[in-house]
Amino acid sequence: MVTIGAIIYEPGNTTRNKTGNWRTFRPILNTEKCVKCEICYIFCPEGAIYEDENENFRINYDYCKGCLICSKECPTNAITKVREEK
């Protein structure tokens, strides 16, 4: 039997909870190096990368946990990391 704490009754409920304030590193996206391949968008486990009205990709730091998967997967190294300052 699964305990009640392991069941998500309402999918997508984490969008109400900002989770980006506990990361160690912050990904920085250089839009000049970005070729808009969408790999960062696809691989981001938190859905923190989005396309803005000008079709440029951006990072929503309210939800970015700093896993840096986006940086590791970027074929043009358009995403770098910096240590998060508190």
PyMOL Python script that loads the backbone (N, CA, C, O; Angstrom):
from pymol import cmd

cmd.read_pdbstr("""\
ATOM      1  N   MET A   1       0.839  -1.180   0.000  1.00  0.00           N
ATOM      2  CA  MET A   1       0.000   0.000   0.000  1.00  0.00           C
ATOM      3  C   MET A   1       0.890   1.251   0.000  1.00  0.00           C
ATOM      4  O   MET A   1       1.904   1.301   0.696  1.00  0.00           O
ATOM      5  N   VAL A   2       0.505   2.238  -0.773  1.00  0.00           N
ATOM      6  CA  VAL A   2       1.238   3.498  -0.862  1.00  0.00           C
ATOM      7  C   VAL A   2       0.699   4.453   0.194  1.00  0.00           C
ATOM      8  O   VAL A   2      -0.512   4.597   0.361  1.00  0.00           O
ATOM      9  N   THR A   3       1.615   5.103   0.901  1.00  0.00           N
ATOM     10  CA  THR A   3       1.162   6.056   1.917  1.00  0.00           C
ATOM     11  C   THR A   3       0.597   7.307   1.256  1.00  0.00           C
ATOM     12  O   THR A   3       0.928   7.611   0.110  1.00  0.00           O
ATOM     13  N   ILE A   4      -0.225   8.006   1.952  1.00  0.00           N
ATOM     14  CA  ILE A   4      -0.883   9.194   1.413  1.00  0.00           C
ATOM     15  C   ILE A   4       0.117  10.262   0.988  1.00  0.00           C
ATOM     16  O   ILE A   4      -0.168  11.022   0.062  1.00  0.00           O
ATOM     17  N   GLY A   5       1.267  10.345   1.626  1.00  0.00           N
ATOM     18  CA  GLY A   5       2.264  11.352   1.280  1.00  0.00           C
ATOM     19  C   GLY A   5       2.930  11.132  -0.062  1.00  0.00           C
ATOM     20  O   GLY A   5       3.574  12.046  -0.577  1.00  0.00           O
ATOM     21  N   ALA A   6       2.802   9.961  -0.642  1.00  0.00           N
ATOM     22  CA  ALA A   6       3.460   9.641  -1.903  1.00  0.00           C
ATOM     23  C   ALA A   6       2.548   9.808  -3.106  1.00  0.00           C
ATOM     24  O   ALA A   6       2.956   9.519  -4.231  1.00  0.00           O
ATOM     25  N   ILE A   7       1.357  10.256  -2.900  1.00  0.00           N
ATOM     26  CA  ILE A   7       0.394  10.386  -3.993  1.00  0.00           C
ATOM     27  C   ILE A   7       0.212  11.857  -4.346  1.00  0.00           C
ATOM     28  O   ILE A   7      -0.044  12.687  -3.473  1.00  0.00           O
ATOM     29  N   ILE A   8       0.343  12.170  -5.614  1.00  0.00           N
ATOM     30  CA  ILE A   8       0.093  13.533  -6.085  1.00  0.00           C
ATOM     31  C   ILE A   8      -1.309  13.556  -6.682  1.00  0.00           C
ATOM     32  O   ILE A   8      -1.546  13.006  -7.757  1.00  0.00           O
ATOM     33  N   TYR A   9      -2.211  14.182  -5.989  1.00  0.00           N
ATOM     34  CA  TYR A   9      -3.594  14.244  -6.444  1.00  0.00           C
ATOM     35  C   TYR A   9      -3.819  15.319  -7.497  1.00  0.00           C
ATOM     36  O   TYR A   9      -4.752  15.230  -8.296  1.00  0.00           O
ATOM     37  N   GLU A  10      -2.968  16.326  -7.495  1.00  0.00           N
ATOM     38  CA  GLU A  10      -3.131  17.440  -8.417  1.00  0.00           C
ATOM     39  C   GLU A  10      -1.817  17.672  -9.162  1.00  0.00           C
ATOM     40  O   GLU A  10      -0.943  18.373  -8.653  1.00  0.00           O
ATOM     41  N   PRO A  11      -1.658  17.093 -10.364  1.00  0.00           N
ATOM     42  CA  PRO A  11      -0.407  17.276 -11.118  1.00  0.00           C
ATOM     43  C   PRO A  11      -0.133  18.752 -11.382  1.00  0.00           C
ATOM     44  O   PRO A  11      -1.056  19.543 -11.578  1.00  0.00           O
ATOM     45  N   GLY A  12       1.142  19.110 -11.384  1.00  0.00           N
ATOM     46  CA  GLY A  12       1.523  20.490 -11.656  1.00  0.00           C
ATOM     47  C   GLY A  12       1.452  21.397 -10.449  1.00  0.00           C
ATOM     48  O   GLY A  12       1.562  22.616 -10.581  1.00  0.00           O
ATOM     49  N   ASN A  13       1.270  20.817  -9.268  1.00  0.00           N
ATOM     50  CA  ASN A  13       1.092  21.650  -8.084  1.00  0.00           C
ATOM     51  C   ASN A  13       2.366  22.349  -7.628  1.00  0.00           C
ATOM     52  O   ASN A  13       2.284  23.260  -6.804  1.00  0.00           O
ATOM     53  N   THR A  14       3.535  21.966  -8.123  1.00  0.00           N
ATOM     54  CA  THR A  14       4.766  22.628  -7.693  1.00  0.00           C
ATOM     55  C   THR A  14       4.940  24.015  -8.294  1.00  0.00           C
ATOM     56  O   THR A  14       5.802  24.769  -7.842  1.00  0.00           O
ATOM     57  N   THR A  15       4.155  24.369  -9.290  1.00  0.00           N
ATOM     58  CA  THR A  15       4.278  25.711  -9.862  1.00  0.00           C
ATOM     59  C   THR A  15       3.860  26.787  -8.862  1.00  0.00           C
ATOM     60  O   THR A  15       4.194  27.959  -9.038  1.00  0.00           O
ATOM     61  N   ARG A  16       3.142  26.402  -7.828  1.00  0.00           N
ATOM     62  CA  ARG A  16       2.760  27.366  -6.788  1.00  0.00           C
ATOM     63  C   ARG A  16       3.870  27.566  -5.764  1.00  0.00           C
ATOM     64  O   ARG A  16       3.837  28.516  -4.982  1.00  0.00           O
ATOM     65  N   ASN A  17       4.858  26.665  -5.770  1.00  0.00           N
ATOM     66  CA  ASN A  17       5.930  26.706  -4.775  1.00  0.00           C
ATOM     67  C   ASN A  17       7.239  27.093  -5.439  1.00  0.00           C
ATOM     68  O   ASN A  17       7.787  26.326  -6.232  1.00  0.00           O
ATOM     69  N   LYS A  18       7.733  28.251  -5.129  1.00  0.00           N
ATOM     70  CA  LYS A  18       9.011  28.693  -5.697  1.00  0.00           C
ATOM     71  C   LYS A  18      10.134  27.905  -5.027  1.00  0.00           C
ATOM     72  O   LYS A  18      10.272  27.913  -3.803  1.00  0.00           O
ATOM     73  N   THR A  19      10.924  27.230  -5.842  1.00  0.00           N
ATOM     74  CA  THR A  19      11.926  26.307  -5.309  1.00  0.00           C
ATOM     75  C   THR A  19      13.351  26.713  -5.644  1.00  0.00           C
ATOM     76  O   THR A  19      14.284  25.967  -5.345  1.00  0.00           O
ATOM     77  N   GLY A  20      13.541  27.855  -6.247  1.00  0.00           N
ATOM     78  CA  GLY A  20      14.864  28.240  -6.712  1.00  0.00           C
ATOM     79  C   GLY A  20      15.778  28.883  -5.695  1.00  0.00           C
ATOM     80  O   GLY A  20      16.907  29.238  -6.032  1.00  0.00           O
ATOM     81  N   ASN A  21      15.332  29.047  -4.461  1.00  0.00           N
ATOM     82  CA  ASN A  21      16.152  29.784  -3.494  1.00  0.00           C
ATOM     83  C   ASN A  21      17.169  28.926  -2.752  1.00  0.00           C
ATOM     84  O   ASN A  21      17.835  29.430  -1.847  1.00  0.00           O
ATOM     85  N   TRP A  22      17.315  27.654  -3.098  1.00  0.00           N
ATOM     86  CA  TRP A  22      18.275  26.819  -2.386  1.00  0.00           C
ATOM     87  C   TRP A  22      19.371  26.259  -3.281  1.00  0.00           C
ATOM     88  O   TRP A  22      20.058  25.312  -2.898  1.00  0.00           O
ATOM     89  N   ARG A  23      19.543  26.829  -4.463  1.00  0.00           N
ATOM     90  CA  ARG A  23      20.589  26.333  -5.360  1.00  0.00           C
ATOM     91  C   ARG A  23      21.962  26.866  -4.947  1.00  0.00           C
ATOM     92  O   ARG A  23      22.068  27.893  -4.276  1.00  0.00           O
ATOM     93  N   THR A  24      23.009  26.149  -5.360  1.00  0.00           N
ATOM     94  CA  THR A  24      24.387  26.557  -5.106  1.00  0.00           C
ATOM     95  C   THR A  24      24.951  27.306  -6.299  1.00  0.00           C
ATOM     96  O   THR A  24      25.715  28.258  -6.143  1.00  0.00           O
ATOM     97  N   PHE A  25      24.565  26.862  -7.507  1.00  0.00           N
ATOM     98  CA  PHE A  25      25.021  27.503  -8.733  1.00  0.00           C
ATOM     99  C   PHE A  25      23.833  28.005  -9.533  1.00  0.00           C
ATOM    100  O   PHE A  25      22.753  27.413  -9.512  1.00  0.00           O
ATOM    101  N   ARG A  26      24.049  29.093 -10.230  1.00  0.00           N
ATOM    102  CA  ARG A  26      23.016  29.702 -11.079  1.00  0.00           C
ATOM    103  C   ARG A  26      23.463  29.583 -12.528  1.00  0.00           C
ATOM    104  O   ARG A  26      24.571  30.001 -12.865  1.00  0.00           O
ATOM    105  N   PRO A  27      22.619  29.017 -13.397  1.00  0.00           N
ATOM    106  CA  PRO A  27      22.964  28.987 -14.818  1.00  0.00           C
ATOM    107  C   PRO A  27      22.721  30.358 -15.442  1.00  0.00           C
ATOM    108  O   PRO A  27      21.717  31.011 -15.159  1.00  0.00           O
ATOM    109  N   ILE A  28      23.637  30.780 -16.281  1.00  0.00           N
ATOM    110  CA  ILE A  28      23.522  32.061 -16.986  1.00  0.00           C
ATOM    111  C   ILE A  28      23.480  31.757 -18.475  1.00  0.00           C
ATOM    112  O   ILE A  28      24.382  31.109 -19.007  1.00  0.00           O
ATOM    113  N   LEU A  29      22.440  32.222 -19.144  1.00  0.00           N
ATOM    114  CA  LEU A  29      22.258  31.950 -20.564  1.00  0.00           C
ATOM    115  C   LEU A  29      22.726  33.134 -21.398  1.00  0.00           C
ATOM    116  O   LEU A  29      22.244  34.254 -21.225  1.00  0.00           O
ATOM    117  N   ASN A  30      23.658  32.884 -22.296  1.00  0.00           N
ATOM    118  CA  ASN A  30      24.171  33.905 -23.206  1.00  0.00           C
ATOM    119  C   ASN A  30      23.357  33.809 -24.496  1.00  0.00           C
ATOM    120  O   ASN A  30      23.559  32.890 -25.290  1.00  0.00           O
ATOM    121  N   THR A  31      22.443  34.749 -24.704  1.00  0.00           N
ATOM    122  CA  THR A  31      21.552  34.677 -25.866  1.00  0.00           C
ATOM    123  C   THR A  31      22.286  34.864 -27.191  1.00  0.00           C
ATOM    124  O   THR A  31      21.778  34.466 -28.240  1.00  0.00           O
ATOM    125  N   GLU A  32      23.463  35.457 -27.156  1.00  0.00           N
ATOM    126  CA  GLU A  32      24.237  35.621 -28.394  1.00  0.00           C
ATOM    127  C   GLU A  32      24.838  34.300 -28.861  1.00  0.00           C
ATOM    128  O   GLU A  32      25.018  34.094 -30.061  1.00  0.00           O
ATOM    129  N   LYS A  33      25.148  33.410 -27.932  1.00  0.00           N
ATOM    130  CA  LYS A  33      25.694  32.101 -28.290  1.00  0.00           C
ATOM    131  C   LYS A  33      24.597  31.060 -28.533  1.00  0.00           C
ATOM    132  O   LYS A  33      24.845  30.021 -29.144  1.00  0.00           O
ATOM    133  N   CYS A  34      23.398  31.344 -28.057  1.00  0.00           N
ATOM    134  CA  CYS A  34      22.282  30.398 -28.154  1.00  0.00           C
ATOM    135  C   CYS A  34      21.816  30.258 -29.606  1.00  0.00           C
ATOM    136  O   CYS A  34      21.586  31.252 -30.294  1.00  0.00           O
ATOM    137  N   VAL A  35      21.683  29.006 -30.058  1.00  0.00           N
ATOM    138  CA  VAL A  35      21.207  28.742 -31.422  1.00  0.00           C
ATOM    139  C   VAL A  35      19.738  28.303 -31.422  1.00  0.00           C
ATOM    140  O   VAL A  35      19.210  27.881 -32.451  1.00  0.00           O
ATOM    141  N   LYS A  36      19.089  28.405 -30.265  1.00  0.00           N
ATOM    142  CA  LYS A  36      17.661  28.102 -30.108  1.00  0.00           C
ATOM    143  C   LYS A  36      17.318  26.667 -30.497  1.00  0.00           C
ATOM    144  O   LYS A  36      16.294  26.411 -31.131  1.00  0.00           O
ATOM    145  N   CYS A  37      18.181  25.743 -30.114  1.00  0.00           N
ATOM    146  CA  CYS A  37      17.967  24.326 -30.428  1.00  0.00           C
ATOM    147  C   CYS A  37      16.940  23.684 -29.496  1.00  0.00           C
ATOM    148  O   CYS A  37      16.448  22.594 -29.788  1.00  0.00           O
ATOM    149  N   GLU A  38      16.611  24.329 -28.397  1.00  0.00           N
ATOM    150  CA  GLU A  38      15.625  23.890 -27.410  1.00  0.00           C
ATOM    151  C   GLU A  38      16.091  22.740 -26.525  1.00  0.00           C
ATOM    152  O   GLU A  38      15.292  22.200 -25.759  1.00  0.00           O
ATOM    153  N   ILE A  39      17.355  22.353 -26.608  1.00  0.00           N
ATOM    154  CA  ILE A  39      17.823  21.231 -25.792  1.00  0.00           C
ATOM    155  C   ILE A  39      17.728  21.571 -24.306  1.00  0.00           C
ATOM    156  O   ILE A  39      17.326  20.725 -23.507  1.00  0.00           O
ATOM    157  N   CYS A  40      18.090  22.787 -23.927  1.00  0.00           N
ATOM    158  CA  CYS A  40      17.990  23.187 -22.521  1.00  0.00           C
ATOM    159  C   CYS A  40      16.538  23.125 -22.051  1.00  0.00           C
ATOM    160  O   CYS A  40      16.255  22.667 -20.944  1.00  0.00           O
ATOM    161  N   TYR A  41      15.643  23.579 -22.884  1.00  0.00           N
ATOM    162  CA  TYR A  41      14.211  23.572 -22.587  1.00  0.00           C
ATOM    163  C   TYR A  41      13.710  22.146 -22.395  1.00  0.00           C
ATOM    164  O   TYR A  41      12.940  21.871 -21.474  1.00  0.00           O
ATOM    165  N   ILE A  42      14.144  21.253 -23.256  1.00  0.00           N
ATOM    166  CA  ILE A  42      13.708  19.855 -23.201  1.00  0.00           C
ATOM    167  C   ILE A  42      14.263  19.148 -21.969  1.00  0.00           C
ATOM    168  O   ILE A  42      13.545  18.386 -21.322  1.00  0.00           O
ATOM    169  N   PHE A  43      15.522  19.387 -21.638  1.00  0.00           N
ATOM    170  CA  PHE A  43      16.170  18.657 -20.551  1.00  0.00           C
ATOM    171  C   PHE A  43      15.913  19.224 -19.161  1.00  0.00           C
ATOM    172  O   PHE A  43      16.141  18.526 -18.173  1.00  0.00           O
ATOM    173  N   CYS A  44      15.453  20.449 -19.051  1.00  0.00           N
ATOM    174  CA  CYS A  44      15.241  21.045 -17.729  1.00  0.00           C
ATOM    175  C   CYS A  44      14.163  20.268 -16.962  1.00  0.00           C
ATOM    176  O   CYS A  44      13.003  20.267 -17.373  1.00  0.00           O
ATOM    177  N   PRO A  45      14.530  19.606 -15.852  1.00  0.00           N
ATOM    178  CA  PRO A  45      13.547  18.797 -15.132  1.00  0.00           C
ATOM    179  C   PRO A  45      12.499  19.624 -14.394  1.00  0.00           C
ATOM    180  O   PRO A  45      11.459  19.092 -14.007  1.00  0.00           O
ATOM    181  N   GLU A  46      12.750  20.892 -14.197  1.00  0.00           N
ATOM    182  CA  GLU A  46      11.819  21.751 -13.464  1.00  0.00           C
ATOM    183  C   GLU A  46      10.961  22.622 -14.373  1.00  0.00           C
ATOM    184  O   GLU A  46      10.062  23.310 -13.891  1.00  0.00           O
ATOM    185  N   GLY A  47      11.220  22.605 -15.675  1.00  0.00           N
ATOM    186  CA  GLY A  47      10.466  23.466 -16.580  1.00  0.00           C
ATOM    187  C   GLY A  47      10.765  24.934 -16.342  1.00  0.00           C
ATOM    188  O   GLY A  47       9.911  25.790 -16.572  1.00  0.00           O
ATOM    189  N   ALA A  48      11.974  25.230 -15.880  1.00  0.00           N
ATOM    190  CA  ALA A  48      12.343  26.607 -15.543  1.00  0.00           C
ATOM    191  C   ALA A  48      12.820  27.399 -16.749  1.00  0.00           C
ATOM    192  O   ALA A  48      13.011  28.612 -16.652  1.00  0.00           O
ATOM    193  N   ILE A  49      13.013  26.739 -17.879  1.00  0.00           N
ATOM    194  CA  ILE A  49      13.461  27.433 -19.087  1.00  0.00           C
ATOM    195  C   ILE A  49      12.252  27.627 -19.992  1.00  0.00           C
ATOM    196  O   ILE A  49      11.483  26.697 -20.235  1.00  0.00           O
ATOM    197  N   TYR A  50      12.100  28.832 -20.478  1.00  0.00           N
ATOM    198  CA  TYR A  50      10.950  29.158 -21.317  1.00  0.00           C
ATOM    199  C   TYR A  50      11.382  30.071 -22.458  1.00  0.00           C
ATOM    200  O   TYR A  50      12.465  30.654 -22.435  1.00  0.00           O
ATOM    201  N   GLU A  51      10.520  30.179 -23.443  1.00  0.00           N
ATOM    202  CA  GLU A  51      10.776  31.049 -24.590  1.00  0.00           C
ATOM    203  C   GLU A  51       9.976  32.333 -24.403  1.00  0.00           C
ATOM    204  O   GLU A  51       8.770  32.283 -24.162  1.00  0.00           O
ATOM    205  N   ASP A  52      10.642  33.487 -24.513  1.00  0.00           N
ATOM    206  CA  ASP A  52       9.951  34.757 -24.322  1.00  0.00           C
ATOM    207  C   ASP A  52       9.267  35.220 -25.608  1.00  0.00           C
ATOM    208  O   ASP A  52       9.277  34.511 -26.614  1.00  0.00           O
ATOM    209  N   GLU A  53       8.683  36.398 -25.566  1.00  0.00           N
ATOM    210  CA  GLU A  53       7.922  36.924 -26.709  1.00  0.00           C
ATOM    211  C   GLU A  53       8.800  37.209 -27.923  1.00  0.00           C
ATOM    212  O   GLU A  53       8.289  37.323 -29.037  1.00  0.00           O
ATOM    213  N   ASN A  54      10.111  37.327 -27.725  1.00  0.00           N
ATOM    214  CA  ASN A  54      11.046  37.557 -28.833  1.00  0.00           C
ATOM    215  C   ASN A  54      11.710  36.272 -29.313  1.00  0.00           C
ATOM    216  O   ASN A  54      12.680  36.305 -30.070  1.00  0.00           O
ATOM    217  N   GLU A  55      11.174  35.141 -28.863  1.00  0.00           N
ATOM    218  CA  GLU A  55      11.673  33.808 -29.219  1.00  0.00           C
ATOM    219  C   GLU A  55      13.086  33.550 -28.704  1.00  0.00           C
ATOM    220  O   GLU A  55      13.836  32.774 -29.297  1.00  0.00           O
ATOM    221  N   ASN A  56      13.444  34.200 -27.604  1.00  0.00           N
ATOM    222  CA  ASN A  56      14.709  33.926 -26.918  1.00  0.00           C
ATOM    223  C   ASN A  56      14.400  33.080 -25.692  1.00  0.00           C
ATOM    224  O   ASN A  56      13.353  33.239 -25.066  1.00  0.00           O
ATOM    225  N   PHE A  57      15.304  32.193 -25.359  1.00  0.00           N
ATOM    226  CA  PHE A  57      15.100  31.379 -24.173  1.00  0.00           C
ATOM    227  C   PHE A  57      15.572  32.128 -22.940  1.00  0.00           C
ATOM    228  O   PHE A  57      16.566  32.852 -22.980  1.00  0.00           O
ATOM    229  N   ARG A  58      14.854  31.948 -21.854  1.00  0.00           N
ATOM    230  CA  ARG A  58      15.129  32.596 -20.573  1.00  0.00           C
ATOM    231  C   ARG A  58      15.034  31.543 -19.474  1.00  0.00           C
ATOM    232  O   ARG A  58      14.473  30.466 -19.671  1.00  0.00           O
ATOM    233  N   ILE A  59      15.588  31.874 -18.323  1.00  0.00           N
ATOM    234  CA  ILE A  59      15.536  30.979 -17.168  1.00  0.00           C
ATOM    235  C   ILE A  59      14.724  31.652 -16.075  1.00  0.00           C
ATOM    236  O   ILE A  59      15.016  32.781 -15.680  1.00  0.00           O
ATOM    237  N   ASN A  60      13.710  30.961 -15.592  1.00  0.00           N
ATOM    238  CA  ASN A  60      12.919  31.469 -14.483  1.00  0.00           C
ATOM    239  C   ASN A  60      13.600  31.009 -13.191  1.00  0.00           C
ATOM    240  O   ASN A  60      13.469  29.853 -12.790  1.00  0.00           O
ATOM    241  N   TYR A  61      14.316  31.909 -12.556  1.00  0.00           N
ATOM    242  CA  TYR A  61      15.104  31.569 -11.374  1.00  0.00           C
ATOM    243  C   TYR A  61      14.248  31.275 -10.148  1.00  0.00           C
ATOM    244  O   TYR A  61      14.757  30.751  -9.157  1.00  0.00           O
ATOM    245  N   ASP A  62      12.970  31.599 -10.194  1.00  0.00           N
ATOM    246  CA  ASP A  62      12.084  31.235  -9.088  1.00  0.00           C
ATOM    247  C   ASP A  62      11.944  29.719  -8.977  1.00  0.00           C
ATOM    248  O   ASP A  62      11.685  29.197  -7.893  1.00  0.00           O
ATOM    249  N   TYR A  63      12.113  29.012 -10.092  1.00  0.00           N
ATOM    250  CA  TYR A  63      11.927  27.560 -10.108  1.00  0.00           C
ATOM    251  C   TYR A  63      13.194  26.784 -10.437  1.00  0.00           C
ATOM    252  O   TYR A  63      13.218  25.564 -10.270  1.00  0.00           O
ATOM    253  N   CYS A  64      14.239  27.448 -10.896  1.00  0.00           N
ATOM    254  CA  CYS A  64      15.505  26.785 -11.229  1.00  0.00           C
ATOM    255  C   CYS A  64      16.196  26.333  -9.947  1.00  0.00           C
ATOM    256  O   CYS A  64      16.428  27.135  -9.043  1.00  0.00           O
ATOM    257  N   LYS A  65      16.523  25.039  -9.873  1.00  0.00           N
ATOM    258  CA  LYS A  65      17.189  24.495  -8.688  1.00  0.00           C
ATOM    259  C   LYS A  65      18.697  24.421  -8.850  1.00  0.00           C
ATOM    260  O   LYS A  65      19.396  23.981  -7.937  1.00  0.00           O
ATOM    261  N   GLY A  66      19.209  24.845  -9.999  1.00  0.00           N
ATOM    262  CA  GLY A  66      20.653  24.879 -10.197  1.00  0.00           C
ATOM    263  C   GLY A  66      21.286  23.528 -10.462  1.00  0.00           C
ATOM    264  O   GLY A  66      22.454  23.323 -10.131  1.00  0.00           O
ATOM    265  N   CYS A  67      20.549  22.607 -11.046  1.00  0.00           N
ATOM    266  CA  CYS A  67      21.104  21.275 -11.329  1.00  0.00           C
ATOM    267  C   CYS A  67      22.128  21.316 -12.461  1.00  0.00           C
ATOM    268  O   CYS A  67      22.975  20.429 -12.566  1.00  0.00           O
ATOM    269  N   LEU A  68      22.051  22.339 -13.304  1.00  0.00           N
ATOM    270  CA  LEU A  68      22.981  22.585 -14.415  1.00  0.00           C
ATOM    271  C   LEU A  68      22.920  21.541 -15.521  1.00  0.00           C
ATOM    272  O   LEU A  68      23.854  21.426 -16.315  1.00  0.00           O
ATOM    273  N   ILE A  69      21.839  20.783 -15.583  1.00  0.00           N
ATOM    274  CA  ILE A  69      21.659  19.864 -16.710  1.00  0.00           C
ATOM    275  C   ILE A  69      21.626  20.662 -18.004  1.00  0.00           C
ATOM    276  O   ILE A  69      22.171  20.222 -19.016  1.00  0.00           O
ATOM    277  N   CYS A  70      21.001  21.816 -17.983  1.00  0.00           N
ATOM    278  CA  CYS A  70      20.925  22.670 -19.170  1.00  0.00           C
ATOM    279  C   CYS A  70      22.323  23.021 -19.671  1.00  0.00           C
ATOM    280  O   CYS A  70      22.589  22.977 -20.872  1.00  0.00           O
ATOM    281  N   SER A  71      23.200  23.365 -18.756  1.00  0.00           N
ATOM    282  CA  SER A  71      24.568  23.734 -19.102  1.00  0.00           C
ATOM    283  C   SER A  71      25.342  22.556 -19.684  1.00  0.00           C
ATOM    284  O   SER A  71      26.101  22.712 -20.641  1.00  0.00           O
ATOM    285  N   LYS A  72      25.148  21.396 -19.110  1.00  0.00           N
ATOM    286  CA  LYS A  72      25.856  20.200 -19.576  1.00  0.00           C
ATOM    287  C   LYS A  72      25.379  19.754 -20.951  1.00  0.00           C
ATOM    288  O   LYS A  72      26.161  19.206 -21.728  1.00  0.00           O
ATOM    289  N   GLU A  73      24.119  19.979 -21.256  1.00  0.00           N
ATOM    290  CA  GLU A  73      23.539  19.523 -22.518  1.00  0.00           C
ATOM    291  C   GLU A  73      23.659  20.533 -23.654  1.00  0.00           C
ATOM    292  O   GLU A  73      23.507  20.158 -24.817  1.00  0.00           O
ATOM    293  N   CYS A  74      23.924  21.782 -23.359  1.00  0.00           N
ATOM    294  CA  CYS A  74      23.976  22.831 -24.387  1.00  0.00           C
ATOM    295  C   CYS A  74      25.129  22.581 -25.364  1.00  0.00           C
ATOM    296  O   CYS A  74      26.288  22.555 -24.950  1.00  0.00           O
ATOM    297  N   PRO A  75      24.829  22.397 -26.652  1.00  0.00           N
ATOM    298  CA  PRO A  75      25.876  22.089 -27.628  1.00  0.00           C
ATOM    299  C   PRO A  75      26.785  23.271 -27.965  1.00  0.00           C
ATOM    300  O   PRO A  75      27.874  23.071 -28.501  1.00  0.00           O
ATOM    301  N   THR A  76      26.362  24.489 -27.662  1.00  0.00           N
ATOM    302  CA  THR A  76      27.176  25.668 -27.985  1.00  0.00           C
ATOM    303  C   THR A  76      27.783  26.322 -26.744  1.00  0.00           C
ATOM    304  O   THR A  76      28.383  27.393 -26.834  1.00  0.00           O
ATOM    305  N   ASN A  77      27.628  25.685 -25.600  1.00  0.00           N
ATOM    306  CA  ASN A  77      28.116  26.238 -24.327  1.00  0.00           C
ATOM    307  C   ASN A  77      27.582  27.646 -24.064  1.00  0.00           C
ATOM    308  O   ASN A  77      28.294  28.511 -23.554  1.00  0.00           O
ATOM    309  N   ALA A  78      26.330  27.851 -24.420  1.00  0.00           N
ATOM    310  CA  ALA A  78      25.697  29.151 -24.203  1.00  0.00           C
ATOM    311  C   ALA A  78      25.241  29.332 -22.760  1.00  0.00           C
ATOM    312  O   ALA A  78      24.865  30.434 -22.359  1.00  0.00           O
ATOM    313  N   ILE A  79      25.273  28.261 -21.985  1.00  0.00           N
ATOM    314  CA  ILE A  79      24.860  28.337 -20.584  1.00  0.00           C
ATOM    315  C   ILE A  79      26.071  28.036 -19.706  1.00  0.00           C
ATOM    316  O   ILE A  79      26.655  26.955 -19.770  1.00  0.00           O
ATOM    317  N   THR A  80      26.424  29.006 -18.899  1.00  0.00           N
ATOM    318  CA  THR A  80      27.542  28.843 -17.973  1.00  0.00           C
ATOM    319  C   THR A  80      27.001  28.887 -16.548  1.00  0.00           C
ATOM    320  O   THR A  80      25.823  29.169 -16.332  1.00  0.00           O
ATOM    321  N   LYS A  81      27.860  28.612 -15.590  1.00  0.00           N
ATOM    322  CA  LYS A  81      27.414  28.637 -14.196  1.00  0.00           C
ATOM    323  C   LYS A  81      28.210  29.657 -13.400  1.00  0.00           C
ATOM    324  O   LYS A  81      29.389  29.898 -13.657  1.00  0.00           O
ATOM    325  N   VAL A  82      27.540  30.238 -12.442  1.00  0.00           N
ATOM    326  CA  VAL A  82      28.189  31.112 -11.472  1.00  0.00           C
ATOM    327  C   VAL A  82      27.708  30.694 -10.087  1.00  0.00           C
ATOM    328  O   VAL A  82      26.581  30.226  -9.925  1.00  0.00           O
ATOM    329  N   ARG A  83      28.559  30.865  -9.107  1.00  0.00           N
ATOM    330  CA  ARG A  83      28.158  30.525  -7.739  1.00  0.00           C
ATOM    331  C   ARG A  83      27.061  31.480  -7.292  1.00  0.00           C
ATOM    332  O   ARG A  83      27.158  32.693  -7.476  1.00  0.00           O
ATOM    333  N   GLU A  84      26.035  30.920  -6.710  1.00  0.00           N
ATOM    334  CA  GLU A  84      24.903  31.710  -6.223  1.00  0.00           C
ATOM    335  C   GLU A  84      25.338  32.511  -5.004  1.00  0.00           C
ATOM    336  O   GLU A  84      25.978  31.976  -4.099  1.00  0.00           O
ATOM    337  N   GLU A  85      24.997  33.771  -4.983  1.00  0.00           N
ATOM    338  CA  GLU A  85      25.295  34.623  -3.839  1.00  0.00           C
ATOM    339  C   GLU A  85      24.037  34.800  -3.026  1.00  0.00           C
ATOM    340  O   GLU A  85      22.971  35.088  -3.571  1.00  0.00           O
ATOM    341  N   LYS A  86      24.153  34.631  -1.751  1.00  0.00           N
ATOM    342  CA  LYS A  86      22.981  34.745  -0.869  1.00  0.00           C
ATOM    343  C   LYS A  86      22.914  36.104  -0.250  1.00  0.00           C
ATOM    344  O   LYS A  86      21.998  36.387   0.521  1.00  0.00           O
TER     345      LYS A  86
END
""", "prot")
cmd.dss("prot")
cmd.show_as("cartoon", "prot")
cmd.util.cbc("prot")
cmd.orient("prot")
